[in-house]
Amino acid sequence: MAEQQSESLGFGDKHYFLIRRLHSLSGLVPVGVFLCIHLMVNASILLPGEPGHEFQKAVERIHALGPVLKPVEILGIFVPLAFHALLGFQIIFSSQSNAQQYRYGSNIRYTLQRGTGMIAAVFIVYHVWQMHWLGARLGGGEFALHDEAGRATGALTTAMLIQQSVWIAPVYAVGVIATVFHLANGIWTSLITWGITIRPKTQRGAGYACTAFGIALTLLGLGALNGFKRFDIQSRPVAGAETSSTHATH
C-alpha cells in the first residue's frame, strides 16, 4: 500500500523536503548575497568626492569580468532568482494564511513574507526591464556605463531614469523595502527551517539580529535611492575610463 501511494505522488510531493530546502537556500545564496552587494554598490553614490565617481568605479570593477559577466549573471543570479520566484508563487497559491483569523506574530510574518515576495517579484521585473541589458529588446535597458564618446555615465543614466517621472522613486522605495523585508524575514525563518535556531530564546535573538540587518540594509537602499534622486543630471558626465558605450548590470 505504501509503495502504491508513493508511486501515485507527483515529483513535487515525493521531493517536497528537498525542494523547500532548495527554495530557502536559493533565496539566501546567491540571490540574497547579490541583493546585499547590489545595494552596497548603489550606496557608493553617497560617498564623498566627485559625484558618482565611486559608484562608477564600483560598477567598473564588476564589468572587469568582461565576457564572463553575462554567463555569471544568468547562471548565478537569474536562474536561481527565477527558481525561487516561481516556486514561491506556487507555495503562495497552494497554501492558506490564517493571519486574519489569528493575530499571532508568526501568522502576520507569514502573510507579510508572501506579500512582500509578490511585490518584490513585480519590482525586480520592472527594474531589470528598465535598466538591465535584458530589457533592451523590450524598450528598456537604458542604463549605460559609458556614452558613445567613452565618458563614464553610470551615475548619470541611473539618476536620469530615477528622475524620469515623479512616480519612479516611490516605486523604487516600496520595492527596496519589500525586497529587504523578504530577505531579512526569510533569513530568520530559514534558521528555524534548517534547525539552527530551535529554542525560543535563540529564535528571539535571531529575530533581533535579522531586524537590525533589515533596517540597516533598508536605510542603505533608501539612502542610495535618495542619492540618485538628488543627483544633478544637468551636470557634465562623470569622468571615467575611455571605453565604448556599454549597457551594464544594475
C-alpha positions in Angstrom: 0.0 0.0 0.0 2.8 2.4 0.9 4.6 1.7 -2.4 1.3 2.3 -4.3 0.9 5.7 -2.5 4.5 6.6 -3.2 4.0 5.8 -6.9 0.9 8.0 -7.1 2.6 11.0 -5.7 4.0 13.6 -8.1 7.6 14.7 -8.2 6.9 17.7 -6.0 5.2 15.6 -3.4 8.0 13.0 -3.4 10.8 15.6 -3.1 8.9 18.2 -1.1 11.5 18.4 1.7 14.4 18.8 -0.8 12.6 21.4 -3.0 11.6 23.5 0.0 15.2 23.5 1.2 16.5 24.5 -2.2 13.9 27.2 -2.3 15.1 28.5 1.0 18.7 28.2 0.0 18.3 30.0 -3.4 16.7 32.9 -1.6 19.8 33.3 0.6 22.6 32.3 -1.8 23.1 33.6 -4.3 20.0 35.9 -4.5 20.3 37.4 -1.0 24.0 37.8 -1.3 23.6 39.6 -4.6 21.0 41.9 -3.2 23.3 43.0 -0.4 26.2 43.6 -2.8 23.9 45.4 -5.3 22.6 47.8 -2.6 26.1 48.5 -1.3 27.3 49.3 -4.8 24.4 51.6 -5.3 25.1 53.3 -1.9 28.5 54.2 -3.2 26.7 57.2 -4.8 26.7 58.7 -1.3 30.5 58.6 -0.8 32.3 62.0 -0.8 34.3 63.3 -3.7 33.3 63.9 -7.3 29.6 63.0 -7.6 29.1 59.5 -9.0 32.8 58.7 -9.2 32.9 56.0 -6.6 29.7 54.4 -8.0 31.3 54.4 -11.4 34.4 52.7 -10.1 32.4 50.1 -8.3 30.4 49.2 -11.4 33.6 49.2 -13.5 35.1 46.6 -11.2 32.1 44.4 -11.8 32.5 44.8 -15.6 36.1 43.8 -15.3 34.8 40.3 -15.6 34.3 41.0 -19.3 32.7 38.2 -21.4 32.3 36.1 -18.2 29.9 38.6 -16.7 26.8 37.6 -18.7 27.0 33.9 -18.0 27.7 34.7 -14.3 24.6 36.9 -14.3 22.3 34.3 -16.0 23.5 31.2 -14.2 24.4 32.7 -10.9 21.6 35.3 -10.4 18.7 35.0 -12.8 18.3 31.2 -12.8 18.3 30.9 -9.0 16.0 34.0 -8.8 13.6 32.5 -11.3 13.5 29.2 -9.4 12.9 31.0 -6.1 10.2 33.2 -7.6 8.3 30.5 -9.5 8.4 28.1 -6.6 7.5 30.9 -4.2 4.3 31.7 -6.2 3.4 28.0 -6.3 3.7 28.0 -2.5 1.7 31.2 -2.1 -1.2 29.9 -4.3 -1.3 26.4 -2.8 -1.3 27.5 0.9 -3.5 29.5 3.1 -2.7 32.1 5.8 -4.8 32.5 9.0 -3.4 35.9 9.8 -6.8 37.5 9.5 -8.3 34.9 11.9 -5.5 34.7 14.4 -3.4 37.8 15.0 -0.3 35.9 16.1 3.0 37.4 15.1 4.1 34.3 13.2 0.9 34.3 11.1 1.4 38.0 10.3 5.0 37.4 9.3 3.8 34.5 7.2 1.5 36.8 5.3 4.0 39.7 5.0 6.6 37.3 3.7 4.4 36.2 0.9 3.0 39.7 0.2 6.5 41.2 0.0 7.6 38.3 -2.2 4.9 39.2 -4.7 5.8 42.9 -4.6 9.5 42.1 -4.9 8.9 39.9 -7.9 7.0 42.6 -9.8 9.6 45.3 -8.8 12.5 43.2 -9.9 10.9 42.5 -13.3 10.4 46.3 -13.7 13.9 47.1 -12.5 15.5 44.6 -14.9 13.4 45.8 -17.8 14.2 49.5 -17.1 18.0 49.2 -16.5 19.4 45.8 -17.4 20.6 44.8 -20.9 18.0 42.0 -20.9 15.3 44.7 -21.2 16.9 46.4 -24.2 14.8 44.5 -26.7 11.6 45.4 -25.0 12.3 49.2 -24.9 14.2 49.2 -21.7 17.8 48.5 -20.7 18.7 52.2 -20.6 21.5 52.1 -18.1 24.8 52.9 -19.8 28.1 52.6 -18.2 29.7 54.9 -20.9 28.4 57.1 -23.6 29.5 56.9 -27.3 32.4 59.3 -26.6 33.7 56.9 -23.9 32.7 59.2 -21.0 31.6 57.5 -17.8 27.8 57.9 -17.4 26.8 55.2 -15.0 25.6 57.5 -12.2 24.2 60.0 -14.7 22.0 57.5 -16.6 20.8 55.9 -13.3 19.8 59.3 -11.9 18.1 60.2 -15.2 16.0 57.0 -15.0 15.1 57.5 -11.4 14.2 61.2 -12.0 12.4 60.4 -15.3 8.9 60.6 -13.6 7.6 61.5 -10.2 6.3 58.0 -9.5 9.5 56.1 -10.1 11.3 57.0 -6.9 8.3 55.9 -4.7 8.0 52.7 -6.7 11.7 52.0 -6.0 11.3 52.9 -2.3 8.4 50.4 -2.0 10.4 47.8 -3.9 13.5 48.2 -1.8 11.5 47.9 1.5 9.6 44.9 0.3 12.7 43.1 -1.1 14.8 43.7 2.1 12.0 42.6 4.4 11.5 39.5 2.3 15.2 38.7 2.7 15.6 39.6 6.4 12.5 37.7 7.4 13.5 34.8 5.1 16.8 34.5 6.9 15.0 34.3 10.2 12.6 31.6 9.0 15.4 29.7 7.3 17.4 29.5 10.5 14.4 27.7 12.0 13.7 25.6 8.9 17.3 24.4 8.9 17.2 23.5 12.6 19.8 26.2 13.6 17.6 28.2 15.9 15.3 25.6 17.7 14.8 27.1 21.1 12.5 30.2 21.6 15.5 32.1 23.1 17.7 31.6 20.1 14.8 32.4 17.8 14.3 35.7 19.6 18.0 36.5 19.4 18.0 35.7 15.7 14.9 37.9 15.3 16.6 40.9 16.8 19.7 40.3 14.6 17.6 39.9 11.4 15.6 43.0 12.3 18.8 45.1 12.7 20.1 43.7 9.5 16.9 44.5 7.6 16.8 48.1 9.0 20.4 48.7 8.1 20.0 47.3 4.6 16.8 49.3 4.0 18.5 52.5 5.1 21.3 51.7 2.7 19.0 51.1 -0.2 16.8 54.2 0.5 19.9 56.3 1.0 21.2 55.2 -2.4 17.8 56.0 -4.0 17.9 59.4 -2.4 21.4 60.0 -3.7 20.3 59.2 -7.3 17.2 61.3 -6.9 19.3 64.3 -5.8 22.0 63.8 -8.4 22.4 66.8 -10.7 21.6 65.4 -14.1 22.3 68.8 -15.7 26.0 68.5 -14.8 28.6 67.1 -17.1 29.0 63.3 -17.2 31.3 61.9 -14.6 34.9 61.5 -15.8 35.9 57.9 -16.3 37.8 55.4 -18.4 37.8 56.0 -22.2 35.8 52.9 -23.4 33.0 52.3 -25.8 29.3 52.7 -24.8 28.2 49.8 -22.5 24.9 48.7 -21.1 25.6 47.4 -17.7 24.1 45.3 -15.0 22.3 47.5 -12.5 
